[in-house]
Amino acid sequence: MSIQYKQLYLHQRPIGNTTDDDVRMRTVNVDELADGQLLIKNDYFSLDPAIRGWMSAEPNYMPPIGLGEVVRSSTVGTVVESKHSDFAVGDQVYGLNGWEEYSLSDGYFLTKVPADNKFPLHYYLSIFGAVGLTAYFGITDSAELKAGDTLLMSAAAGAVGSLGGQLAKNMGCRVVGLAGTDEKCQWLKDELGFDGVINYKTESGNLEAAIRAECPDGVDVFFDNVGGETLDAALLNLRDNARIVFCGSISSYNASEPVPGPYNYWQILAKNAVVKGFLVSAYFDRFESGAAALAELLVDEKIDFKYQIVEGFDNTLSAFHKLFDGSNTGKLMLKV
């Protein structure tokens, strides 16, 4: 089989927002597979803030995307050719590949969609994929939540934040979310059942007091997707023995200069708090059970989620920018 397809590759390291000079398009060919390889026709690929971090040369939890390499991303699609013993033609799979129409894979970090799947395929990039599993394992395991705890969630209207907040509510916790528009805040409270919401943009400069008003007894767990000023405000509202689950730092991904560390870091000592870095990859051997648990919650209508699908390969970068200007709600994906 000979396949020609388009992919987006990293031409140069972005400074600030990613541009067409940083990420460029090319056409590649696959003429023959080596033993242990498979070829996947991608139906959807993921648009996540973490991808911007991987474009940087700074040390990260994954190696930086090399110049000339395809932009790394989660994808979901169908195996069209295979010389891999674990995957057959026709298998639907999701895992870590790239911004491309097809992906050549050696099976690394690749999971089969269940044969009896009754959900849309793109769910395996959202609620059943890395995003949903980040929320699931971050809340049910890493955060060490117990009934009655107060959880403060940043980027609460995002894919991880909105699911994580609902999971914490199902565990009997009080949940307060931070989001960037009144519309998002209303959705979190009226439809997802968050106990409190804060528009961090209208409360800019007074965020510490706004958090204190919504969390008068303090915060037991801060689930941090943002970093920066939001983290600083949260640090001043911790309860004794609080936990901070450090999941992301979207406020700094497009920074063109070094970003100062938290000014209020000393509160970690003052409140005997624990900061835990969280990577969903550590739970890879539990992905199938986590997805099954989320499916059960979804069927029982105990969780809800939003997603946005942008169509057309050529629209990838303009869609990617939605993550950083606040114009998307929920999980953002591109339909190839």
Rosetta silent file (secondary structure, phi, psi, omega in degrees, C-alpha in Angstrom):
SEQUENCE: MSIQYKQLYLHQRPIGNTTDDDVRMRTVNVDELADGQLLIKNDYFSLDPAIRGWMSAEPNYMPPIGLGEVVRSSTVGTVVESKHSDFAVGDQVYGLNGWEEYSLSDGYFLTKVPADNKFPLHYYLSIFGAVGLTAYFGITDSAELKAGDTLLMSAAAGAVGSLGGQLAKNMGCRVVGLAGTDEKCQWLKDELGFDGVINYKTESGNLEAAIRAECPDGVDVFFDNVGGETLDAALLNLRDNARIVFCGSISSYNASEPVPGPYNYWQILAKNAVVKGFLVSAYFDRFESGAAALAELLVDEKIDFKYQIVEGFDNTLSAFHKLFDGSNTGKLMLKV
SCORE:     score description
SCORE:     0.000 S_00000001
   1 L     0.000  132.259  175.847    0.000    0.000    0.000 S_00000001
   2 L  -116.216  122.350 -177.129    1.289    3.465   -0.894 S_00000001
   3 E  -122.842  132.776  173.026   -0.283    6.389    0.988 S_00000001
   4 E  -115.428  130.235 -176.618    0.360   10.109    0.518 S_00000001
   5 E  -150.836  165.229 -178.721   -0.942   12.419    3.217 S_00000001
   6 E   -94.980  146.524  172.663   -0.583   15.840    4.837 S_00000001
   7 E  -146.192  157.458  176.890    0.936   16.571    8.208 S_00000001
   8 E  -105.594  129.359 -176.374    1.846   19.654   10.224 S_00000001
   9 E  -124.159  159.552 -179.388    5.414   19.824   11.504 S_00000001
  10 E   -84.937  111.402 -179.140    7.351   22.146   13.816 S_00000001
  11 L   -86.951  -39.125  178.429    9.542   24.389   11.658 S_00000001
  12 L  -151.720  160.219 -179.800   10.757   26.700   14.441 S_00000001
  13 L   -70.684  126.765  178.583   10.160   27.294   18.154 S_00000001
  14 L   -68.056  148.878  168.452    7.231   29.682   18.681 S_00000001
  15 L  -120.178  110.382 -172.510    7.660   32.920   20.589 S_00000001
  16 L    80.134 -143.797 -178.420    4.259   33.849   21.928 S_00000001
  17 L   -65.839  144.779  179.907    1.302   32.594   19.889 S_00000001
  18 L   -71.385  133.672 -177.140    1.993   29.839   17.375 S_00000001
  19 L  -120.293  174.079  176.601    2.062   31.076   13.770 S_00000001
  20 L   -66.527  -19.303  174.749    2.169   29.606   10.261 S_00000001
  21 L   -76.031  -27.035 -179.375    5.920   30.301   10.275 S_00000001
  22 L   -81.870  -45.399 -178.240    6.313   28.050   13.321 S_00000001
  23 E  -115.513  120.622 -175.738    4.098   25.179   12.193 S_00000001
  24 E  -121.835  162.530 -178.482    4.098   24.330    8.498 S_00000001
  25 E  -103.108  145.671  174.247    2.390   21.777    6.285 S_00000001
  26 E  -147.543  166.018  176.031    4.028   19.120    4.138 S_00000001
  27 E  -109.940  133.350 -179.804    3.079   15.989    2.226 S_00000001
  28 E  -125.189  163.528 -179.425    4.684   12.658    3.139 S_00000001
  29 E  -124.701  142.440  169.082    4.542    9.152    1.704 S_00000001
  30 E  -122.193  116.159 -177.632    4.332    5.715    3.259 S_00000001
  31 L  -100.645  -33.976 -177.345    5.174    2.974    0.776 S_00000001
  32 L  -154.767  140.583  178.447    5.799   -0.032    3.006 S_00000001
  33 L   -89.847  143.968  171.739    5.498   -0.864    6.690 S_00000001
  34 L   -84.656  161.884  175.820    8.301   -2.423    8.710 S_00000001
  35 L   -57.242  134.000 -179.586    7.623   -5.345   11.018 S_00000001
  36 L    90.578    0.491  179.906    5.924   -4.069   14.204 S_00000001
  37 L  -105.839  159.094  171.921    4.373   -1.025   12.527 S_00000001
  38 E  -142.484  155.807 -179.881    0.767   -0.101   11.717 S_00000001
  39 E  -115.934  128.077 -175.432   -0.830    2.703    9.707 S_00000001
  40 E  -114.499  129.577  170.253   -3.803    4.594   11.143 S_00000001
  41 E   -88.313  113.265 -174.795   -6.236    6.779    9.203 S_00000001
  42 E   -79.896  129.433  173.857   -7.011    9.557   11.667 S_00000001
  43 E   -90.080  -38.208 -179.286  -10.614   10.697   11.992 S_00000001
  44 E  -141.775  150.056  165.005   -9.941   13.291   14.721 S_00000001
  45 E  -133.603  161.939 -168.796   -6.967   14.729   16.514 S_00000001
  46 E   -92.534  147.310  173.806   -6.743   16.640   19.741 S_00000001
  47 L  -119.589  109.610 -173.607   -6.021   20.313   20.395 S_00000001
  48 L  -131.294  148.146  177.177   -4.622   20.724   23.910 S_00000001
  49 H   -57.212  -33.433 -177.497   -2.719   23.454   25.788 S_00000001
  50 H   -59.805  -27.784 -178.824    0.061   20.981   26.572 S_00000001
  51 H   -60.839  -36.856  178.543    0.986   20.840   22.886 S_00000001
  52 H   -63.010  -37.261  176.872    2.178   24.441   23.096 S_00000001
  53 H   -66.046  -36.869  179.644    4.520   23.439   25.923 S_00000001
  54 H   -68.971  -20.991  178.254    5.927   20.567   23.859 S_00000001
  55 L   -74.397  -18.654 -179.900    6.788   23.047   21.085 S_00000001
  56 L   -80.736  158.313  175.957    9.190   24.784   23.457 S_00000001
  57 L   -85.178   -4.016 -178.235   12.770   23.650   24.015 S_00000001
  58 L   -66.297  147.969  176.458   12.263   23.889   27.787 S_00000001
  59 L   -57.644  140.268 -175.687   12.480   20.639   29.790 S_00000001
  60 L  -145.643  179.451  178.952    9.069   19.023   30.110 S_00000001
  61 L   -75.099  -12.750  169.705    7.479   15.743   31.126 S_00000001
  62 L  -127.223  153.879  178.068    7.871   14.665   27.499 S_00000001
  63 L   -58.989  145.290  175.581   10.795   15.498   25.203 S_00000001
  64 L   -56.766  148.691  172.908   10.295   18.694   23.211 S_00000001
  65 L   -64.189  126.520 -179.483    8.949   18.203   19.707 S_00000001
  66 L   -72.582  148.053  175.029   12.032   18.217   17.512 S_00000001
  67 L   -59.608  131.840 -176.557   12.361   20.743   14.709 S_00000001
  68 L    90.574   -7.988  179.493   11.112   19.052   11.575 S_00000001
  69 L   -90.375  152.253  175.583    8.977   16.570   13.538 S_00000001
  70 E   -60.098  144.766  177.903    5.203   16.255   13.242 S_00000001
  71 L   -67.232  122.481 -175.639    3.351   18.169   15.969 S_00000001
  72 E   -69.989  137.648 -179.519    2.606   15.609   18.682 S_00000001
  73 E  -165.385  158.100  170.682   -1.055   15.055   19.553 S_00000001
  74 E   -76.569  143.992  178.415   -3.593   12.440   20.553 S_00000001
  75 E  -136.489  161.936  170.328   -5.566   10.958   17.665 S_00000001
  76 E  -136.775  135.483 -177.106   -8.382    8.484   17.121 S_00000001
  77 E  -171.222 -159.940 -172.965   -8.868    6.555   13.921 S_00000001
  78 E  -123.144  135.500  176.691   -8.887    3.212   12.111 S_00000001
  79 E   -70.630  123.934 -179.699   -6.030    0.824   11.324 S_00000001
  80 E  -108.132  -16.213  174.466   -5.740    0.513    7.532 S_00000001
  81 E  -156.305  143.278 -176.380   -2.592   -1.615    7.379 S_00000001
  82 E  -149.109  135.046  166.041   -0.737   -3.564   10.065 S_00000001
  83 L  -123.520   29.391 -179.945    2.420   -5.568   10.606 S_00000001
  84 L  -110.961  131.885 -174.542    1.932   -5.386   14.378 S_00000001
  85 L   -66.572  -22.028 -176.243    0.840   -8.526   16.206 S_00000001
  86 L   -94.050   -7.872 -175.312   -1.498   -6.646   18.569 S_00000001
  87 L  -133.012  137.532 -178.969   -3.427   -4.652   15.969 S_00000001
  88 L  -118.343  157.275  174.746   -5.438   -5.730   12.930 S_00000001
  89 L   -56.390  132.969 -178.511   -6.842   -3.870    9.943 S_00000001
  90 L    98.943  -18.362  175.676  -10.202   -2.403   10.956 S_00000001
  91 L   -62.705  135.988  171.339   -9.308   -1.894   14.625 S_00000001
  92 E   -94.836  132.751 -171.366  -10.282    1.534   15.898 S_00000001
  93 E  -138.151  154.185  173.944   -7.537    2.949   18.108 S_00000001
  94 E  -136.238  145.535 -178.676   -6.659    6.051   20.104 S_00000001
  95 E   172.188 -163.890 -172.961   -3.318    7.224   21.369 S_00000001
  96 E   -92.381  111.571  179.028   -0.380    9.561   20.978 S_00000001
  97 E  -135.207 -107.650 -177.442    0.427   10.381   17.347 S_00000001
  98 E  -169.752  176.938  176.324    0.309   13.790   15.645 S_00000001
  99 L   -78.287   86.296 -175.306   -1.412   16.508   13.624 S_00000001
 100 E  -159.447  158.007 -178.010   -1.640   14.460   10.430 S_00000001
 101 L   -72.053  -35.958  175.360   -4.129   12.701    8.181 S_00000001
 102 E  -128.857  156.147  176.082   -2.518    9.297    8.769 S_00000001
 103 E  -130.466  130.411  172.358   -0.159    8.110   11.500 S_00000001
 104 E   -91.825  121.657 -170.773    2.579    5.517   11.245 S_00000001
 105 E  -130.689  152.792  171.801    2.835    3.882   14.674 S_00000001
 106 L  -103.696   10.425  178.654    4.787    1.185   16.485 S_00000001
 107 L    92.245   -2.856 -179.013    1.909    0.727   18.943 S_00000001
 108 L   -64.050  131.569  175.249    3.405    2.930   21.668 S_00000001
 109 L    54.534   38.780 -176.908    0.753    4.480   23.962 S_00000001
 110 E  -117.778  134.115 -177.376   -1.994    3.108   21.715 S_00000001
 111 E  -128.165  141.346  177.866   -5.280    1.647   23.005 S_00000001
 112 E   -78.594  139.482  167.877   -8.072   -0.134   21.138 S_00000001
 113 L   -70.259  135.432 -179.208  -11.574    1.286   21.150 S_00000001
 114 L   -55.355  141.159 -177.622  -13.810   -1.467   22.590 S_00000001
 115 L   -62.133  -28.605 -179.959  -15.349   -3.649   19.890 S_00000001
 116 L   -96.399   21.970 -178.535  -18.804   -3.094   21.417 S_00000001
 117 L   -55.294  131.316  179.509  -18.409    0.690   21.567 S_00000001
 118 L  -113.348    6.881 -175.588  -21.766    2.490   21.430 S_00000001
 119 L  -108.042  159.900  174.136  -20.423    6.040   21.614 S_00000001
 120 L   -56.802  145.279 -175.172  -19.211    8.470   18.923 S_00000001
 121 H   -59.847  -35.214 -177.051  -15.581    7.794   18.049 S_00000001
 122 H   -67.974  -12.217  174.921  -14.444   11.278   19.100 S_00000001
 123 H   -60.106  -23.776 -178.335  -15.425   10.472   22.705 S_00000001
 124 H   -82.482    1.577  166.220  -12.094    8.625   22.854 S_00000001
 125 H  -107.526   -8.135 -176.856  -10.319   11.977   22.481 S_00000001
 126 L  -118.122  -97.651 -171.332  -12.530   13.661   25.039 S_00000001
 127 L   -68.532  -31.578 -179.981  -14.348   11.981   27.893 S_00000001
 128 L  -100.647    0.041 -179.187  -12.790    8.517   27.400 S_00000001
 129 L   -98.156 -159.399 -174.834   -9.405    9.785   26.238 S_00000001
 130 H   -59.055  -35.379 -178.385   -6.485   11.463   27.954 S_00000001
 131 H   -67.080  -52.143  179.046   -8.560   14.507   28.922 S_00000001
 132 H   -62.623  -38.592 -179.760  -11.360   12.592   30.610 S_00000001
 133 H   -71.269  -29.898  173.202   -8.902   10.202   32.215 S_00000001
 134 H   -61.618  -47.273  177.580   -6.848   13.145   33.504 S_00000001
 135 H   -62.581  -43.594 -174.857   -9.944   14.427   35.272 S_00000001
 136 H   -64.768  -55.166 -177.036  -10.910   10.957   36.484 S_00000001
 137 H   -74.468  -30.120  177.358   -7.606    9.822   37.966 S_00000001
 138 H   -63.895  -39.341 -178.529   -6.651   13.327   39.080 S_00000001
 139 H   -84.481  -48.210 -172.790   -9.815   13.638   41.151 S_00000001
 140 H   -78.595  -17.653 -176.722  -10.474   10.073   42.273 S_00000001
 141 H  -123.232  -66.662 -170.076   -6.854    9.201   43.051 S_00000001
 142 H   -63.123  -37.184 -175.070   -4.234   11.949   43.075 S_00000001
 143 L   -73.441  -18.085 -179.367   -6.276   14.613   44.889 S_00000001
 144 L    53.919   42.671 -179.712   -7.050   12.290   47.837 S_00000001
 145 L   -74.009  149.946  171.573  -10.475   13.899   48.141 S_00000001
 146 L  -136.571  158.200 -178.743  -12.992   12.867   50.744 S_00000001
 147 L   -52.989  135.634 -179.972  -16.618   13.832   51.251 S_00000001
 148 L    95.232  -13.908  177.022  -16.954   17.327   52.700 S_00000001
 149 L   -67.728  153.578  172.301  -13.698   18.648   51.211 S_00000001
 150 E  -102.883  122.463  178.112  -13.675   21.931   49.306 S_00000001
 151 E  -106.626  129.361  172.086  -12.172   21.683   45.823 S_00000001
 152 E  -107.347  122.528 -175.520  -11.099   24.801   43.917 S_00000001
 153 E  -114.948  120.576  173.598  -10.806   24.130   40.183 S_00000001
 154 L   -88.587  160.075 -173.628   -9.032   26.500   37.786 S_00000001
 155 L    48.934   46.555 -169.878   -9.922   26.488   34.068 S_00000001
 156 L   -69.918  -21.474  178.494  -13.165   24.972   35.328 S_00000001
 157 L   -89.683   -2.081  176.833  -15.034   25.360   32.031 S_00000001
 158 E   -77.460  178.349 -175.138  -12.315   23.483   30.172 S_00000001
 159 H   -62.475  -48.291 -179.589  -12.412   19.795   29.363 S_00000001
 160 H   -70.746  -46.555 -175.232  -10.489   18.619   32.447 S_00000001
 161 H   -62.991  -43.368 -176.896  -11.923   21.193   34.835 S_00000001
 162 H   -68.143  -40.005  177.088  -15.589   20.684   33.998 S_00000001
 163 H   -70.775  -44.011 -179.047  -15.377   16.896   34.281 S_00000001
 164 H   -60.392  -40.515  178.706  -13.176   16.989   37.359 S_00000001
 165 H   -62.750  -40.783  178.719  -15.560   19.294   39.179 S_00000001
 166 H   -66.865  -39.664  178.055  -18.499   17.000   38.490 S_00000001
 167 H   -62.011  -40.814  178.179  -16.581   13.952   39.666 S_00000001
 168 H   -65.633  -38.063  176.202  -15.745   15.738   42.915 S_00000001
 169 H   -61.365  -41.991  178.721  -19.418   16.661   43.383 S_00000001
 170 H   -63.308  -21.640  178.853  -20.327   12.984   42.948 S_00000001
 171 L   -89.991    1.481  177.957  -17.873   12.222   45.764 S_00000001
 172 L    88.583   22.179 -179.814  -19.675   14.604   48.135 S_00000001
 173 L   -95.668  159.250  170.275  -17.270   17.549   47.882 S_00000001
 174 E   -90.840  129.308 -171.117  -17.981   21.244   47.708 S_00000001
 175 E  -123.370  127.431  176.427  -16.726   22.524   44.343 S_00000001
 176 E  -120.415  130.707 -177.058  -15.825   26.080   43.333 S_00000001
 177 E  -115.566  147.469  175.271  -14.794   26.816   39.767 S_00000001
 178 E  -110.180  126.142  179.289  -12.795   29.597   38.109 S_00000001
 179 E  -143.013  170.714 -168.865  -13.725   30.532   34.538 S_00000001
 180 L  -103.615    0.379  176.245  -13.267   33.496   32.222 S_00000001
 181 L  -140.938  156.964  176.970  -16.787   34.564   31.201 S_00000001
 182 H   -64.023  -35.228  179.413  -20.140   35.000   32.929 S_00000001
 183 H   -62.564  -44.342  178.625  -21.654   32.554   30.431 S_00000001
 184 H   -64.788  -42.177  179.300  -19.154   29.851   31.383 S_00000001
 185 H   -61.270  -41.017  179.561  -19.698   30.524   35.082 S_00000001
 186 H   -64.651  -40.770  177.904  -23.464   30.218   34.645 S_00000001
 187 H   -61.387  -43.766 -179.847  -23.046   26.895   32.809 S_00000001
 188 H   -61.275  -40.807 -175.520  -20.855   25.532   35.609 S_00000001
 189 H   -82.926  -47.653 -173.239  -23.319   26.483   38.296 S_00000001
 190 H   -78.184  -35.581 -174.487  -26.699   25.985   36.642 S_00000001
 191 H  -104.242  -33.892 -177.700  -26.007   22.907   34.529 S_00000001
 192 L   -99.303  -10.518  173.218  -23.050   21.141   36.133 S_00000001
 193 L    82.894   18.611  174.712  -23.968   21.865   39.742 S_00000001
 194 L   -59.498  143.859 -178.288  -20.826   23.670   40.930 S_00000001
 195 L   -76.617  -30.692  179.419  -21.424   25.188   44.376 S_00000001
 196 E  -149.370  152.402  179.066  -19.635   28.430   43.575 S_00000001
 197 E  -139.322  150.770  179.331  -18.120   30.127   40.536 S_00000001
 198 E  -136.336  126.908  171.745  -15.738   33.034   40.017 S_00000001
 199 E   -83.850  103.015 -173.790  -15.117   34.997   36.839 S_00000001
 200 L   -67.175  -20.093  179.301  -11.384   35.479   37.216 S_00000001
 201 L   -77.244  -42.915  178.701  -11.331   38.209   34.568 S_00000001
 202 L   -74.089  -21.000  178.480  -13.838   40.490   36.279 S_00000001
 203 L   -98.026   13.140  179.824  -12.153   39.734   39.614 S_00000001
 204 L   -55.747  129.923 -177.552   -8.671   40.504   38.281 S_00000001
 205 L    90.135  -13.479 -179.440   -6.658   42.180   41.010 S_00000001
 206 L  -134.987   24.890 -172.876   -9.078   40.955   43.654 S_00000001
 207 H   -67.231  -36.750  178.971   -9.027   37.216   43.014 S_00000001
 208 H   -56.825  -46.627 -179.902   -7.708   36.313   46.449 S_00000001
 209 H   -67.977  -36.159  179.741  -10.695   37.977   48.127 S_00000001
 210 H   -64.996  -39.836  177.233  -13.136   36.462   45.628 S_00000001
 211 H   -66.024  -41.901 -179.630  -11.844   32.963   46.418 S_00000001
 212 H   -62.009  -37.078  179.521  -12.066   33.665   50.147 S_00000001
 213 H   -65.630  -36.777 -179.431  -15.699   34.751   49.758 S_00000001
 214 H   -85.119  -21.671 -178.543  -16.589   31.478   47.990 S_00000001
 215 L  -127.580   65.793 -173.358  -14.364   29.317   50.233 S_00000001
 216 L   -62.382  -24.625  179.333  -14.706   30.923   53.687 S_00000001
 217 L   -95.862    4.799  178.898  -13.334   27.821   55.442 S_00000001
 218 L    95.535  171.711 -176.008  -10.403   27.522   53.048 S_00000001
 219 E  -107.101  125.214  176.754   -9.484   25.199   50.180 S_00000001
 220 E   -82.132  -40.705  179.508   -8.680   21.545   50.801 S_00000001
 221 E  -135.799  125.526  171.362   -7.637   20.767   47.228 S_00000001
 222 E  -107.026  116.605  177.417   -6.634   23.192   44.507 S_00000001
 223 E   -94.432  105.936 -168.143   -6.636   21.517   41.095 S_00000001
 224 E   -99.821  111.800  174.277   -4.291   23.768   39.152 S_00000001
 225 L  -106.542   -1.373 -165.027   -4.543   23.901   35.369 S_00000001
 226 L  -122.223  -46.215 -174.376   -3.396   27.517   35.044 S_00000001
 227 L    74.156 -158.274  173.685   -0.560   28.583   37.343 S_00000001
 228 H    60.197 -141.025 -176.460    0.466   32.264   37.471 S_00000001
 229 H   -63.927  -31.508  178.929   -1.674   34.787   39.347 S_00000001
 230 H   -63.537  -44.260  176.732   -4.449   32.235   39.839 S_00000001
 231 H   -61.350  -43.418 -179.642   -2.088   29.942   41.729 S_00000001
 232 H   -60.108  -41.075  179.506   -0.860   32.850   43.851 S_00000001
 233 H   -67.747  -39.079  179.231   -4.417   33.759   44.846 S_00000001
 234 H   -65.865  -38.787 -178.379   -5.248   30.151   45.667 S_00000001
 235 H   -57.703  -31.541 -178.970   -2.147   29.749   47.826 S_00000001
 236 L   -82.782    3.999 -179.897   -3.428   32.441   50.179 S_00000001
 237 L  -124.607   18.647 -178.466   -6.676   30.512   50.691 S_00000001
 238 E   -77.149  147.103  168.788   -5.374   27.060   51.604 S_00000001
 239 E   -87.124  166.386  174.100   -6.512   25.138   54.646 S_00000001
 240 E   -59.020  139.338  178.788   -4.050   23.272   56.824 S_00000001
 241 E    64.152   28.671  178.290   -2.834   20.069   55.123 S_00000001
 242 E   -69.126  160.383  175.439   -4.197   21.172   51.754 S_00000001
 243 E  -120.755  138.088  173.451   -3.214   19.428   48.529 S_00000001
 244 E  -115.306  117.926  176.072   -2.361   21.105   45.244 S_00000001
 245 E   -94.953  110.183 -176.214   -2.661   18.907   42.171 S_00000001
 246 E   -90.940  100.906 -174.216   -0.431   20.533   39.555 S_00000001
 247 L  -105.295  -26.262 -178.710   -1.945   19.469   36.242 S_00000001
 248 L  -169.929  170.495 -178.122   -1.067   22.366   33.911 S_00000001
 249 L  -145.022   59.069 -171.933    0.121   25.949   33.592 S_00000001
 250 H   -60.575  -24.135 -178.352   -1.734   27.401   30.618 S_00000001
 251 H   -65.365  -20.198 -175.330   -1.068   30.984   31.747 S_00000001
 252 H  -111.421   -2.121 -173.053    2.615   30.623   30.862 S_00000001
 253 L   -63.689  -32.860 -179.142    2.592   28.460   27.721 S_00000001
 254 L   -99.935    9.369 -178.680    2.735   31.435   25.349 S_00000001
 255 L   -63.845  136.619  179.750    5.066   33.533   27.510 S_00000001
 256 L   -97.294   -6.848  177.946    7.951   35.043   25.543 S_00000001
 257 L  -132.060  162.030  178.588   10.043   35.809   28.654 S_00000001
 258 L   -55.239  139.029 -178.064   10.826   33.870   31.850 S_00000001
 259 L   -99.932  129.615  179.893    7.825   33.666   34.169 S_00000001
 260 L   -66.094  150.180  177.388    8.367   34.374   37.890 S_00000001
 261 L   -71.426  174.043 -179.902    7.538   31.620   40.317 S_00000001
 262 L   -59.126  128.626  178.519    4.630   31.879   42.750 S_00000001
 263 L   -69.499  -27.930 -175.535    5.083   34.882   45.015 S_00000001
 264 L  -102.521   27.144 -177.647    3.096   33.163   47.743 S_00000001
 265 L   -58.221  -28.073 -178.449    4.940   29.854   47.639 S_00000001
 266 L   -60.597  -18.668  178.312    5.746   30.187   51.333 S_00000001
 267 H   -65.019  -22.858  175.698    2.099   29.276   52.056 S_00000001
 268 H   -59.086  -42.956  176.532    3.012   25.675   51.251 S_00000001
 269 H   -70.776  -47.076 -174.643    5.092   25.700   54.435 S_00000001
 270 H   -60.480  -33.375 -177.345    2.665   27.807   56.458 S_00000001
 271 L  -105.833    9.831  179.465   -0.254   25.438   55.767 S_00000001
 272 L    52.592   41.029 -174.342    1.749   22.200   55.754 S_00000001
 273 L   -87.718  164.965  179.231    0.450   21.688   52.225 S_00000001
 274 E  -122.398  131.877  173.728    1.518   19.184   49.587 S_00000001
 275 E  -107.682  125.034 -176.739    2.116   19.977   45.900 S_00000001
 276 E  -122.958  121.966  170.685    1.801   16.981   43.610 S_00000001
 277 E   -72.468  137.942 -176.397    2.656   16.918   39.939 S_00000001
 278 L  -125.320  123.503  174.640    0.068   14.901   38.037 S_00000001
 279 L  -125.866  124.167 -178.171    0.592   13.068   34.725 S_00000001
 280 H   -66.862  -22.196 -179.934   -2.137   10.817   33.396 S_00000001
 281 H   -59.634  -24.062  178.531    0.489    8.710   31.608 S_00000001
 282 H   -67.069  -14.356 -177.608    1.318    7.166   34.990 S_00000001
 283 H  -107.530   19.089 -173.161   -2.107    5.485   34.846 S_00000001
 284 H   -54.566  -38.364 -178.208   -1.744    3.985   31.375 S_00000001
 285 H   -72.157   -5.266  178.855   -2.325    0.433   32.605 S_00000001
 286 H  -114.758    9.622 -176.966   -5.674    1.587   34.049 S_00000001
 287 H   -58.399  -44.796 -176.292   -6.948    3.512   31.013 S_00000001
 288 H   -64.408  -41.930  179.546   -9.491    0.868   30.008 S_00000001
 289 H   -69.281  -36.185  177.433  -10.989    0.605   33.502 S_00000001
 290 H   -65.294  -43.195  178.435  -11.072    4.397   33.838 S_00000001
 291 H   -63.178  -39.055  178.907  -12.857    4.793   30.501 S_00000001
 292 H   -64.656  -39.969  178.414  -15.359    2.118   31.524 S_00000001
 293 H   -64.594  -41.561  177.863  -16.067    3.938   34.800 S_00000001
 294 H   -65.970  -38.187  178.051  -16.625    7.214   32.962 S_00000001
 295 H   -61.193  -41.056  179.114  -18.928    5.485   30.463 S_00000001
 296 H   -64.378  -42.309  177.918  -21.038    4.166   33.332 S_00000001
 297 H   -64.307  -37.011  179.821  -21.277    7.633   34.891 S_00000001
 298 H   -67.363  -45.212  179.554  -22.242    9.100   31.515 S_00000001
 299 H   -62.946  -37.800 -179.751  -24.969    6.508   30.898 S_00000001
 300 L   -80.383    2.823  178.266  -26.325    7.087   34.419 S_00000001
 301 L    59.343   35.556  176.082  -26.383   10.864   33.670 S_00000001
 302 L   -94.654  -10.824  173.769  -24.108   11.605   36.619 S_00000001
 303 L  -139.572  154.761  175.916  -21.706   13.610   34.470 S_00000001
 304 L  -135.653  160.554  177.503  -22.059   15.830   31.421 S_00000001
 305 L  -154.550  155.939  176.467  -19.453   17.367   29.155 S_00000001
 306 L  -113.109  152.557  174.371  -19.060   19.810   26.319 S_00000001
 307 E  -147.029  159.244  176.862  -16.859   19.561   23.304 S_00000001
 308 E  -132.091  127.211  179.595  -16.141   21.609   20.224 S_00000001
 309 E  -113.935  121.362  174.882  -15.172   20.076   16.897 S_00000001
 310 E   -99.300  131.398 -177.216  -13.566   22.207   14.205 S_00000001
 311 E   -97.360  142.119  173.386  -13.695   20.655   10.750 S_00000001
 312 L   104.088  117.976 -178.359  -10.938   20.753    8.172 S_00000001
 313 H   -54.531  -37.400 -176.665   -7.219   19.999    8.403 S_00000001
 314 H   -69.178  -11.474 -178.238   -6.330   23.484    7.133 S_00000001
 315 H   -97.240   12.177 -173.284   -8.071   25.055   10.148 S_00000001
 316 H   -59.330  -51.595 -174.887   -5.815   23.418   12.741 S_00000001
 317 H   -67.538  -42.092  179.328   -3.819   26.461   13.874 S_00000001
 318 H   -62.997  -35.834  176.093   -6.758   28.873   14.000 S_00000001
 319 H   -68.316  -41.008 -179.894   -8.626   26.295   16.085 S_00000001
 320 H   -57.260  -36.214 -178.493   -5.588   25.779   18.336 S_00000001
 321 L   -64.454  -22.671  179.653   -5.597   29.503   19.191 S_00000001
 322 H   -60.720  -27.060 -179.603   -9.053   29.122   20.769 S_00000001
 323 H   -65.485  -26.372 -171.651   -7.386   27.405   23.716 S_00000001
 324 H  -108.670  -12.406  175.798   -5.497   30.572   24.622 S_00000001
 325 H  -101.471    1.986  175.501   -8.003   33.325   23.847 S_00000001
 326 L    78.833   13.866 -173.952  -10.721   31.701   25.968 S_00000001
 327 L   -90.362   -1.491  176.985  -13.186   31.236   23.108 S_00000001
 328 L  -110.313  155.717  174.215  -13.716   27.490   23.527 S_00000001
 329 L  -128.058  130.523  179.940  -15.640   25.577   26.173 S_00000001
 330 E    82.865 -159.102 -175.110  -14.941   21.939   26.892 S_00000001
 331 E   -80.564  130.419 -178.473  -12.787   19.612   24.810 S_00000001
 332 E  -104.925  128.681 -178.427  -11.447   21.016   21.536 S_00000001
 333 E  -138.159  161.729  174.099  -10.832   18.656   18.627 S_00000001
 334 E  -118.193  129.476  174.910  -10.254   18.785   14.894 S_00000001
 335 E   -88.557  117.069 -173.758  -12.130   16.549   12.478 S_00000001
 336 L   -66.430    0.000    0.000   -9.646   15.606    9.799 S_00000001
